[in-house]
Amino acid sequence: MAEATPKKPPDWKHLTETVHDAESLKQESINAQHDHLITEIETSDGPLGTTLRAVYEGDELSKFRIRLDDKIRNHDREIERMCNFHYQGFIDSIRELLTVRQDAARLKDEVKQVDQHLQESCVPLMTKGEELVKCRRIQGNIATAVESLNLCLPVLEMYRKLQEQMTSRRFYPALKTLEQLEHTYLPRVNSHWFAQTMADDIPKQRESIKEASMSDLKDFLENIRKHSGKIGEVAMLHAAEQNNMDPAIVKATRKKVKKRRAPPPPNPFTGEVDAPPPPVIQDEEEEIEDSAELSAQDLIDFSPVYRCLHIYSVLGDRERFETYYRKQRWKQARLSLQPPSNMHESLDSFKRYFHDIVGFFVVEDHILNTTQGLVNRAYIDELWEMAVSKLAASLRTNTVQCKDTSMLLDVKNLIILFCHTLRGYGFSVGHVLELLLEMRDQYNDVLTRQWVDIFNEIFSEDNYTPIYVETIEAYTDIVTQFPIQDENLERESFPKRFPFSQFVPDVYNQVKAYINACLKYSADLHLSHTEIDDMIRKSTNLLLTRTLGSCLSSLIKKPSLTLLQLIQISINMNYLEKSCLYLEEYISSITGAQNDSVHMARLHGTTMFKDAKSDAEEHIYKQLNLKIDEFLDLESYDWLLPEAKGHASGYIIDLVAFLQSTFMSFTNLPDIYLHLLEKVAKTACMSACKHIANSLKDFLLDNEIRQLTMGSLQQFNLDLIQCEQFAASEPIPGANDGNLVLAFAGIRQLLDLFLNWDWSLYLADYGQTNSKYVRVQPQVALSLLEKLHNADKKKNTIFGSLNKKERDKKKLLDTVLKQLRGLVNGSTQQIQG
């Protein structure tokens, strides 16, 4: 095996040189980069942010600083070398400047000597020249002063004239003088200081004129607010005369007052105050009469309005004046339309309220017709529309609270006159007239409430007995009050008796009085005869159906009324029902409408009186039944009675006696009543019989009665026989048709079934129309039979076993009970099916 060749050691020297070469190259690259950056810093005129960022982002910041310091030292050496090179030239320049300074000082001294000699030689010349200039200036000033005086004197004269006009409050000439002074005279002297002062004062003078005229306008507005009522009253008086209405409608109650006139205001330019006028004592009513011959516009001086309008127009501020005037008048309109508190309590409050409104719009109409554009028709219409809405609201509120029909009539007449007055000035009053139709309902409501008390008073004072008259005068008085046509009554000799009580003619006359009161409201409404007739008929219908009907219903329901009083009320309703035809004729006669018009509303009183009559008759029946119940409450049956007493119970005997006496009073009435009460009497008798029959049946079927005997049934049968005898006795003439007895048929068949013990026939014929016991229901028979059975069981328990007859009866009883239960269950199932 050959020997291994040994490895050579590395050439460390060569590697070291290579490293030194690389480091040298790197150092040269860094130095080149640093030189480049320093060159950029030296030569750049812009921002150095990019260059400095490159310096600080590198890892050779310290080396860069060393390189920079070397560069600075090189520049310092170059500067020092350059300064050493130019030093000698600087020294030579300083020496030349020192030589020039000496020459300049010498030249200065020579100039001063020449100037001194020149001034000394010119002193006399300058003295003479100054004197000459001074004389020329004086001469020019004198000429200028004369010329200025010639220009200023007219200006000053005009200004003096202006002051006099302002003092005397002659604003029209003052405005013209201001125009001439501003545009003609002041431009001539605008170089003088007082001209500027005057020019500055002219706007102030104009403002003073505007303020003074506005002050007059404010006084006018305050004055017109105070006198609107008087203006309106005068205007309404004229309208009342033109429309043939009573002037007393307009005049409000006034007292004598001591008028104190306010002192005149001081002159705004001089401050002087005139002496105040003495107080005047005058009756306002006399003042109204004195001014009634004048027109409403003659009562007020409108010159402040015209003057202020002209001044503001000339000064170019008309729009502001119009706005102010309309705004103030709008506020005054709202004040006039605000009703006084508790206006509904006094008619004078209504009058003054209307006076203020009329006076306001009379003034506005005059302003509209005498000025050009201060107010226009659109503004007036808007104001009127607002006034109508507020007026309607105020009248609705206050008339609703008014409970006096005479005051409502006066208010209605005031509204009509109010409409006549303002229609004459061109205002549309249709909506205000519509308010009268709304007030008509309020008027009718107040009338209705008054008539409620009237009707109730009539009913409370009536004695509910027929009217007796003993003389022809008394008879004529009744016939005149109420239309009655009865030949039999006329043929009778005195004393005579009318079939109705006093409340019939009283009610009839009060209905006529109500119709007349409704007609009063229709006056001056310019409605046709048909419209008035229709309105009155509707109101009368409301009175009859609601008011009178309600009063009659309350009257009939009074528990204190007796049967005879209820009967008299029923008779009265017959005659009041017939009187409706006469009421219709009366309405047609006072309204002038045709009574046979197909569109005419008919009175509903006939139906109402029929209903009231039926209500009275129903209460007659109820009253009779209540009286019957008082007797029936006295019953005291012994349902375990072994045998009957042999006579009817005491309560039944008393009840029959009461019924006989009651219905006897029907038969004892005069013949004139018989045809009126025949139906009522028959119905009352039938109602009484049915009520008694039902009550007797209820006695038997009372759930509290668990047991009864045949003896108690026999006693009950005696009572029923007493009732049947009364029904068969013809208590009412003409009531012999058997219907009264038929009212007891149901209870009679039930008692006969038990007393005759006829169960075989009942069960055999059950369900047939010709059955003897067709009115007996299985439920009723079963209930009554169970009570008998309960009594028998108690008896058997007491007496032990029964004999054969009793056992057969018990067996039959059980069989009948079983069959009755079968019938009852069958009927129930049939009803459910």
Summary of the structure (lengths in Angstrom):
residues: 833
radius of gyration: 64.4
end to end distance: 138.7
largest distance: 199.2
contacts: 2288
relative contact order: 0.03
helix: 75%
strand: 1%
